[in-house]
Amino acid sequence: MKTHNQQRDKLRAFFYSHTRLQYKKGETIIRPEDDPSGVYLIEWGFVKAYTITKYGEEILLLVRGSGSVFPLIWAFTGEHRDVSYEAMDETSLWRVNKRDYLEYLDKNPDVMPIILDMAIEAYRLHSERVITLSFRTARERIVSFLRVTSNRFGVEKPDGSITINAPFRQSDIASSVNATRETTSRELNILKKKNLIDTVDGKIVIINPEGLNNILG
């Protein structure tokens, strides 16, 4: 039986035999009004999925990093909701057409646990976002967001600080926690003044993880 890493390597090898595409920061990969041109695997970089409300406000739904496949739901059901996919920084993707992707999975069921893991992770992240939005204050919601993203994309340093490698903008955080950009900016600055977080090279660094967690009780 193949190990998890072997299954991931096998799935990557399949994608790497197809079409490679590179996107600049801010470039749209899939528009809500268009059918996706295939199924993508992220070689490196970060891709965010978001929707626009009827009031013109962006809501961040999900961020995927290296090794992730998207859009998962469309690949199996053909449903493409009003969701946009955008490169958060320089990003390299591999694209396979839907028919070849499904045929590959049908012939290689041993890689299905990897796809299932991604689907479960997406469900878990949506659940955690619901929990985040249940906090009463914007500060608590922002701290919850930072905690979740540090668990996914954080790299711990010898001094105990954690750098969140995904390039989240203040507007991304605001749209995810249902706060205005002004409120988000103010609350992040307060956390900085309390020496709980910092920003280095455009990335958020959690200086004091325990102190940050204490805000949530």
Backbone hydrogen bonds, N-H to C=O, Kabsch-Sander energy under -0.5 kcal/mol:
donor,donor_aa,acceptor,acceptor_aa,energy
7,Q,3,T,-2.3
8,R,4,H,-2.2
9,D,5,N,-2.6
10,K,6,Q,-2.2
11,L,7,Q,-2.1
12,R,8,R,-2.6
13,A,9,D,-2.4
14,F,10,K,-1.6
15,F,11,L,-2.0
16,Y,12,R,-3.2
17,S,14,F,-1.0
18,H,15,F,-2.1
19,T,95,R,-1.8
21,L,93,L,-3.2
23,Y,91,T,-2.9
26,G,87,A,-2.9
27,E,24,K,-2.2
29,I,85,Y,-3.4
30,I,85,Y,-1.3
34,D,31,R,-1.3
39,V,96,V,-3.4
40,Y,70,F,-3.3
41,L,94,W,-2.2
42,I,68,S,-2.4
43,E,41,L,-0.7
43,E,92,S,-2.6
44,W,92,S,-1.3
47,V,64,R,-2.6
48,K,86,E,-2.7
49,A,62,L,-3.2
50,Y,84,S,-2.3
51,T,59,I,-2.0
53,T,57,E,-3.0
56,G,53,T,-2.2
59,I,51,T,-2.8
61,L,49,A,-2.8
62,L,49,A,-1.7
64,R,47,V,-3.1
67,G,42,I,-3.5
68,S,65,G,-1.9
70,F,40,Y,-2.1
75,A,71,P,-1.5
76,F,72,L,-1.1
76,F,73,I,-0.6
77,T,73,I,-2.8
78,G,73,I,-0.6
78,G,74,W,-1.8
81,R,79,E,-0.5
83,V,81,R,-2.9
84,S,50,Y,-3.2
85,Y,30,I,-2.2
86,E,48,K,-2.3
87,A,27,E,-2.5
88,M,46,F,-2.8
89,D,46,F,-0.7
91,T,23,Y,-2.5
92,S,44,W,-2.6
93,L,21,L,-3.5
94,W,41,L,-2.2
95,R,19,T,-3.4
96,V,39,V,-2.5
101,Y,97,N,-2.2
102,L,98,K,-2.5
103,E,99,R,-2.2
104,Y,100,D,-2.3
105,L,101,Y,-2.2
106,D,102,L,-2.1
107,K,103,E,-1.7
108,N,104,Y,-1.5
111,V,108,N,-1.9
112,M,109,P,-1.2
114,I,111,V,-1.2
115,I,111,V,-1.2
116,L,112,M,-2.8
117,D,113,P,-2.2
118,M,114,I,-1.8
119,A,115,I,-2.1
120,I,116,L,-2.7
121,E,117,D,-2.5
122,A,118,M,-2.2
123,Y,119,A,-2.0
124,R,120,I,-2.7
125,L,121,E,-2.7
126,H,122,A,-2.0
127,S,123,Y,-2.1
128,E,124,R,-2.5
129,R,125,L,-2.0
130,V,126,H,-1.8
131,I,127,S,-2.0
132,T,128,E,-2.6
133,L,129,R,-2.5
134,S,130,V,-0.8
134,S,131,I,-0.8
135,F,132,T,-1.4
141,R,137,T,-2.0
142,I,138,A,-2.5
143,V,139,R,-2.5
144,S,140,E,-2.5
145,F,141,R,-2.3
146,L,142,I,-2.5
147,R,143,V,-2.4
148,V,144,S,-2.4
149,T,145,F,-2.6
150,S,146,L,-2.1
151,N,147,R,-1.6
152,R,148,V,-1.3
153,F,149,T,-3.3
154,G,150,S,-1.5
155,V,163,T,-2.0
157,K,161,S,-3.0
160,G,157,K,-2.3
162,I,206,I,-2.2
163,T,155,V,-2.4
164,I,162,I,-0.5
164,I,204,I,-2.9
165,N,153,F,-2.2
165,N,163,T,-0.9
168,F,166,A,-2.0
173,I,169,R,-1.9
174,A,170,Q,-2.7
175,S,171,S,-2.3
176,S,172,D,-1.4
177,V,173,I,-1.9
178,N,174,A,-0.6
179,A,174,A,-2.1
184,T,180,T,-2.5
185,S,181,R,-2.8
186,R,182,E,-2.3
187,E,183,T,-2.7
188,L,184,T,-2.5
189,N,185,S,-2.0
190,I,186,R,-1.8
191,L,187,E,-2.2
192,K,188,L,-1.9
193,K,189,N,-2.4
194,K,190,I,-1.6
195,N,192,K,-1.9
196,L,191,L,-2.6
197,I,191,L,-1.0
198,D,205,V,-2.1
200,V,203,K,-2.8
203,K,200,V,-1.8
205,V,198,D,-3.4
206,I,162,I,-3.4
206,I,204,I,-0.5
207,I,196,L,-1.4
207,I,205,V,-0.9
208,N,196,L,-1.8
212,L,208,N,-2.2
213,N,209,P,-2.4
214,N,210,E,-1.8
215,I,211,G,-0.6
215,I,212,L,-1.1
216,L,213,N,-1.4
217,G,214,N,-1.4
